[in-house]
Each structure stands twice: as structure tokens, then as C-alpha cells.
């Protein structure tokens, strides 16, 4: 019996799932983007092709991971303008900082769900999605449409199998 209990606790546990990510993104959107169009979640994956911006924050600790927000490049500026509530032209730095802040907000809330999580890393914004380790698994994903373009939110955690399967 003891072996069975020990084996149970060695299995990776899903603390973050699609539904939790969806609730976090919805709460963030309601708080920071309520004055804009609704964010429309999709039940299907929509891979962003071409020119993208991806913001990510890492979670350190016993169960390290990474939270990413990817957008089609043309969507990044209106998204930043909505976050900053600005009507004029934005510098690239403002766009990158705003996308990083979205990743930071979502990442901070995801971190609260992961036991023994350490601090969040600083947001990093790039023109490509970050690479993941061979043992990382996709714990949660949300694809959503805003102003006719796609955003993808992903949570990758170390260990286990993709979406808790396998």
C-alpha cells in the first residue's frame, strides 16, 4: 500500500489547465481591456503564422515553467494602445513593454496555482516563440480572437505529458 501512495505522489499533477487559464485571461481582460472589444475564445487551436511577437515569463521553483502570449504583429500595437489607453502613435518600446506586461499579469496568476513556485522572471519579448525543453509539457492553452486577429496564451511546465495525457 505504501508503494502505491508513493507512486501516486510521484506523478505530475495538473495545477494549471485550459479552464483555469481561460478564467485568468478573462479576468485580466475584464480588468485592463474592458473599454475595448470583447476577447473571443476559440475551442480550436489557431496557430499564428508569419510575423509574430511573443512575450514570455518564466516561473522558477520546484515545478518550473514558462507562460507565453503570442500575437500577430499587426495586433500588437492596438493591443498596447488599449492597455495604455492611448490614441496616438506608440514607440516599439511601448508595444514590447505592454505585451510583456500582459504576459506578466497572466504569469503571476498562473504562478499562484503552482505549488512551491519561485519568483517570476522578467518578461522577454521576441519575434519567435521560446524553445521548450524535451521534458516540458503544454499544461494549458487558450486561443482567442480580438479585432479579427489571433492571440495565443500557453503555459508550459516541466515534466509530465502534454495536457496531462499519457
Secondary structure, DSSP 8 states (H G I E B T S, - for coil): -HHHHHHHHHS---S--HHHHHHHHHHHHHHHSTTS---EEESS-----SSEEEEEEEEEETT-EEEEEEEEHHHHHHHHHHHHT--S---HHHHHHHHHHHHHHHHHHHHTTSTTEEEE---EEESS-----TTEEEEEEEEEEETTEEEEEEEEEESS-GGG--
